[in-house]
Amino acid sequence: MDDCGNSSQFEVQITGYFAFTSVSVSISNYQFDKKIMVNWGEMVRVSLPESVGIKGTTNFSNVVLVKADKDISVVSVSNKHVSPETTVLYPVSSLGNEHYIVTPSTESLDSYPEFSVMTYQEPNSVEVHVKGKLHYLIQDNSTGSRLTIKLHAFQGIQFQGIGDLSGTRIVSEKPVAILVGQRCFCNNTKCNHVFEQLLPVCSWGTKYIVPPLPWQKVDEIVYITASRNTTVLYQLGEQAETVTLAGGSVLQRPVKPWIPVYISANVGIQVVFYSVGAPLPNSSHAFLMNVPDVASYCQMYSINAQEGFENFALMVANTAETGAIILDNQPVRDVVWNRVPGTEFVWGMRTLVPANRSHAVEHPLVPANRSHAVEHPSSPFALLSVGTAAMDSYGIPGSCRKNVTFKCQTETPQIQKQLEMCKDVFLKGNNSEFCSFVNLTIVNLETMCAQDRAVSLEDFAGPFGPFLNSSTLSAGGNENKREVASAVTFLLQSVELAALTAALKSPEMKTQNVTTESMAIETLLVVPAAGPCDEVFRLRALNETMDIHCDTVTKAATEDSWAVAFISYFTLDSIIDKRFLKEGDLMADEKLRNCHLNSRVVSGAVGDGRLMNLSKPVNFTLRHRQAKKEEEEALCVHWKFIAGRGFWAEDGCTVLHTNSTHTICSCDHLSSFALLMGHTEVEESYPLTIVTYVGLTLSLLCLLLAILTFLLCRSIRNISTSIHLQLCLCLFLANLLFLTAVTRTSIQVVCAVIAGFLHYLFLACFTWMFLEGLHLFLTVRNLKVVNYTSTSWFKKRFMYPFGYGFPALVVVISAALNPDGYGTSKHCWLSLDRGFRWSFLGPVCAIILINLTFFLVTLWILRDKLSSLNEDVSTLKDTRLLTFKAIAQLFILGCTWSLGLFQVSSAKMVMAYLFTIVNSLQGVFIFLVHCLLNRQVREEYRRWIKGTRKSSPPTQTFSLSRSTVTTSTKMAPCITGCGMGWEGADGPSPTKS
């Protein structure tokens, strides 16, 4: 419309109600076509060329057309110099064929009332029944004149009046859009340039409430227009008057500061509010604003806070329903509600965005390119968006969201970021499987939520099945991880919202449950109790249950009902498990990396799906996919989505009880949950590490001394010492490699090779321990055999090939079956995946069991044999030494490694220390028993120290714990003091017959 001669900046502000809404802004007969995309709750500004402004009385073809594939709201803004103005642009479906013009009166000689008529895509015929005086073509037309105008498609005409044109009637063959306003001359606060789109007669109502402007100190004006004879009740505060209006007449009445107005009529009337502005020093400019009738009040609105203004939301609501109004997902608090006399309504004000003014403003919100969402769950209310700044002001009714519910919209910052990314993808015309997945999910959700009728839970759940089987969720490769995490998160939230909406849309059904191919859902509709509530609600989805306290459900409930939903997904655990738990790059606790999901993924939601703090924890009973093993630990986790990454986290969840089939989790929030199962590992402990390094260092020193002893001490060379020597060599190399290289995980291949060598060396140690036990058993058994023959065949035919060949065979087979089993993220050792650790534990457990059997049988044989010996031999004085050697034999035969199998439950840390201390000192025990407590070795040490070397005939010995027993072919045994044997008090010498 016409302006005051200064440069103008025209724009349209487009707000989306749905995700991925495609919008085009074009100007007919003009090379301007702007395509944008908006998401729900997003406001996008589109600047228009200055040439769209119309001057004087003239026909024009530069009609601005805004088209979208989904519902939007559009606000037209004219950012004129010291005279901005805004109006809501109504959709084509709201246009009509009959309108009455309202133009504010003015005392300025340079100001002219004006109005424009615009038609849509078909030619139109328009009749103008003039009231007042207007100029058209070359003549002036006064009251009673009738003008007939022919308009082409997307064409308009603007009229300027010489005087007030209020009451002028516009009748058209086809619907038209009518803009009314007033041209002004720029002169600071005297400029009263205003415009507003009027509603057709068919949209008029019979009851109106006009709240006062919060900053105004002078009287405002309200215009009441009647299309036919009617009686109007006008009540200003407590003062009421009745006025009879003839058809086509316009009544002008004042609006006092801080006093609301109630207007009613017996037929439809039009009410337009006119703010006259304010003089200096707190100057503001005039504006026109349609006042919505009570019957058109909505439950949901979107409003845009204008930049540089102190923005207010004026609300009119039912007295009993004010507490449930929500602004941007938060309850509206601390609003002073004022009674509207003569009605059951009250009015209140809430500040939206503060301007840079000197006085303080309550409840400020940060400005953003997003609209503010205001809603009530059940009761319609009115919302007017008004604002003021230095020499500026504006006012528009809030845009009503009639075909969409906020409860079906996921507006987390993470999801908004993904929507922005997909919006850019679609605008560029690119293809993205993830964005297509998100778009289809949103369309499905929005379609269901937009239905006003009751919808069954099955109708809501069914369409989500194909999304759970989408290739986007099962896509492989690290490059798709963020997309999969986003898709999973988006789907989880969408299903929760759909289930809650289905429950709220079916108030007659308190409980609903459905099972599809991909999920099981149960919902519960709860009516808040008048008093305290101690009931615990249990929801079941097949084999999983959720227990939630009614205080949690009704904590913030101000509605007639509150919904709870519990969902169990049949296949989602395999998708998330495969994509995230085995790849090793989760932003999760380290102890979760080697776990696997052992339950279905479940979700719990309450209310309308928004996040809320729970007054009491919620308990989930999850069934195990596979029976829990004794050595496994159950972890209750929830799905987190931060900065585009999805991962499992433990915070806020604890395990209440677990058995082989079920685990009960207690969580202080609602989200999506699952059960992780992993083998119990001893937590890293600095003291335990010190014990390991000290013990292994001592063992290495003792093993080195033992090796040198067995190599250099010729007097004790026999089969036993050969076995001792091989065991010491393997154990020395294994401990040395473990001490120096077990944590070198930086290079995967090197780590795998280290793990392979450790696997081989420790298996070789146990193989030689087995040969120790076998040789001990055979030697002791020969004490009972009359025709004893030498056991030299043991060394030649069996010992070396088996001692080094068996562990090599196990390692080769293990590497062939699972080449990726060597090396983990923390240690160069065997992986826990696929039970690969049993390639070591299996042979070790078998050898420990066999050696323990050998040891017990040996003790039994020697017990009988010793009791039959002569008194000098059988009467042993140093029983403590013999007891120590017998116990030491358990350490040397590797039986103490079985302690590692008992690191479970509350005793795991104690067993860990015991296992580490005992087995890290195995080399010390070998040196102590085989060398220091062996009389022959001690004699050799004495000779070396004295510098004399005396040869002594070798004797064939055996040891109970490496003890020595001389034998002869005549079965004349004697117990010697050599080796780790039992030695008499007087130290009998070996006898040879």
Buried (B, 14 or more C-beta within 10 A) or exposed (E): BBBBEEEBEBBBBBBBBBBBBBBBBBBBEBEBEBEBBBBBBBBBBBEBEEEBBBBEBBEBBBBBBBEBEBBBBBBBBBBBBBBBBBBBBBEEEBBBBBBBBBBBBBEBEEBBBBBBBBBBEEEBEBBBBBBBBBBBEEEEBEBEBEBEBEBBEBBBBBBBBBBBBBBBBBBBBBBBBBBBBBBBBBEEBBBBBBBBBBBBBBBBBBBBBBBBBBBBEEEBBBBBBBBEEBEBBBBBBEEEEEBEBEBBBBBBBEBBEEBBBBBBBEBBBBBBBBBBBBEEEEBBBBBBBBBBBBEBBBBBBBBBBBBBBBBBBBBBBBEEBBEBBBBBEEEBEEBEBBEBBBBEBBBBBBBBBBBEEEEEBEBEBEBEEBBBBBBBBEBBBBBBBBBBBBBBBBBBBBBBBEBBBBBBBBBBEBBBEBBEBBBEBBEEEEEBBBBBBBBBBBBBBBEBBBEEEEBBBBBBBBBBBEBBEBEBBBBEEEEBBBBBBBBBBBBBBBBBBBBBBBBBBBEEBEEBBBBBEBBBBBBBBBEBEEEEBEEBBEBBBBBBBBBBBBBBBBBBBBBEBBBBBBBBBBBBBBBBBBBBBEEEEBEBBEBBBBBBBBBBBBBBBBBBBBEBEBEBBBBBBBBBBEEBEEBBBBBBBBBBBEEBBBBBBBEBBEBEEBEEEBBBBBBBBBBBBBBBBBEBBBEEBEEBEEBBEEBBBBBBBBBBBBBEBBEEBEBBBBBBBBBBBBBBBBBBBBBBBBBEBBBEBEEEEBBBBBBBBBBBBBBBBBBBBBBBBBBBBBBBEBBEEEEBEEBEEBBEEEBEEBBBEBBEEBBEEBBEEBEEBBBBEBBBBBBBBEEBBEBBBEBBBEBBEBBBEBBEBBEEBBEEBBEEBEEEBEEBEEEEEBEBBBEBBBBBBBBBBBBBBBBBEEEBEEBBBBBBBBBBBBBBBBBBBBBBBBBBBBBBBEBEEEEEEEEEEEBBBBBBBBBBBBBEEEBEBBBBBBBBBBBBEEEBEBEEE
